Amino acid sequence: MSLPNPAELLPQMAAALTSHLNKRRINEPRFIGIRTGGVWVAQALLETLGRQDPLGVLDVSFYRDDFTQNGLHPQVQPSELPFEIEGQHLVLIDDVLMSGRTIRAALNELFDYGRPASVTLVSLLDLDARELPIRPDVVGATLSLTEDQRVKLSGPTPLTLELQTLAN
């Protein structure tokens, strides 16, 4: 299986996001990337859109429903939201949507900061392996992997995708 090139997905994602925001009459969205890959995708997407908007950064580690089982990642950092959440139209950006649990954790964290007017979900890849009913509004590509396969995003410049096989 060959993985798509993120640089080729970004223009189509930017056009789809612009169309989505226009259709919903959202003029001043606030952009938030989920650390780490989502931040890289958000930065590249903002650049593709030609926007200089401040970028919020979420680290959802404390909000994950599996952190008691897996422990905390050693590089947990605080979230940085340089704008209000209350009443804002948010564009939440992640690199890979798999189970939906990261997005659930991100929404829980965002609602702790306030009640947004709306949340648009953007994902570079949708692996079509959801455990929760969460779907992106804008997606670069949808892939179906085998149970032992994962996708890793490297970046931030250039963004590259690598297919990994888990050891049994």
N, C-alpha and C positions, 0 to 999 in steps of 0.2 A: 504494500500500500504506500503510495506517495502522499505526503502531506502538502497542503497548500502553502504557498509563500505568503506570510502575513502582509508584506508590502503590496501584494496584488489584491488582497482582501480589503485593505483600508479604504481605497477610493469608493468601492461599492458600499461599504459600511457607512461612510460619511454621507453619501447620497441618500441611503435609506434612512439614516438618522435625521437628516435635514427634512426629508419628506414627512417623516413621522412627527417631528416637532411642528412643522408648518400645518399639517392636518389637525393637530391638537391645539393650534394657536399658542404655542409656547415660544415666547420671544426671548426670555432671559433664563435659560436653564442653568443649573449649577452642576458642574461635573465632578464626579467622585470615582476614584479608582480604588479597587480592592488590592491591598498590598500582597504580593509584589508585582506579579504579572499584569494584573488589572491596571496598575498605575502606569506600567510601560505602554500598554495598549491605549490607555486614556491619553497619555502624552502624544503618542503617534497619531491618534485620531484627532486631537485638537490641532496638531500641526497640519494634518491633511485638510481639516476644515478651515484653516487659516485663522484660528481663534487664539486669543491671548488670555482667555478666562483663567481665573485662579482655579487650581485643582485641589479638591479635597482628597485626603488619603485615609482609608479605613484599614485598620488591622483588626480583624474579627476574631482573633485567637481566643479571647475570653468569652466570646459569644457562641463558640462552636459547641454543639451538643455532644461531641466526642472527645473534648479535651481532657476530661477526667480519665478516659480510657487510654488516650495516646500521650497525655502530658502536654505541656506547653513547648512550642518551638523555641529554641534558645535565643532567637533574634526577634522576640516580640517587641514591638515599638508602639508608642501611643498613636492613636488616630489624630489626624490634623484636619480640622474643618474650618477653613478661613472665612466662613459665611454662616448665616443662620440656616437652620433646617426648617423651622416652622414656616409653613405656608409657601415653601419654595417648590419649584418643579425641578426634580433631581434627575440626572442621567447617571445611573450606576453602571460601572464598567468593570468587567472581569475578563480574564483571559480564556478560561476553559470552564464551561458549564457541564458538570457531570451529574452528581446526585441531586444538586439543588441545595445542599446543606450549607454551603458557604454563603449563598444568596440569602437564605433564611436567617443566618447569623448576621449578615450585613443589615438586613431590614430591621431586625431586633435592635441592633446598635443604633441605627439611624433614628428609630422611634424613641429611643432614650434621649435623643437631643431635641426632639420636637416632632410635630406632625406635618410631614411634607404635603403639598398640594397634590403631587403625583410623583411616581418613580418610573422612569423608563429604564429597562434593563437592556444593556448592550453586552454581547459576548463575542469574542473572536471566534471561538469554536463551541459548538453544541455537540457533546458526545452521545446524545440520545440515550442516556443511561440514568434518567431521573428516578429518584426515590420519593421526591416531593413534586407537587403540581406547580412547578415554576418553569416558565418558558421565556426566552429572550424576545424583546420587541424588535431588536436588530441583531443579526448574527452574520458573521463572516462566512462560515461554512458549517455544515452538519456532517458528522462522521459517525460510523458505527464501528466500534472496536471489539475485539474479543476480550473475554474476561481478564486475561493476563496482560493486556496492553494498556499503556498510559501514554499521554502526550505531555511533553515538557516544553515550556516556552523559555527561551533564553533571550537576554536583552541587556540593556534597553536598546542599544543600537549596534547592529541591526537586530530586529526581532526575527528569531528563527524558531522553528518547531522541530522537535525530535520525537520519533516514535520509540518508546521503551517497552521492553518485555520484562514483566516481573519474574523473579526467580521462584520456583516452586518449593 
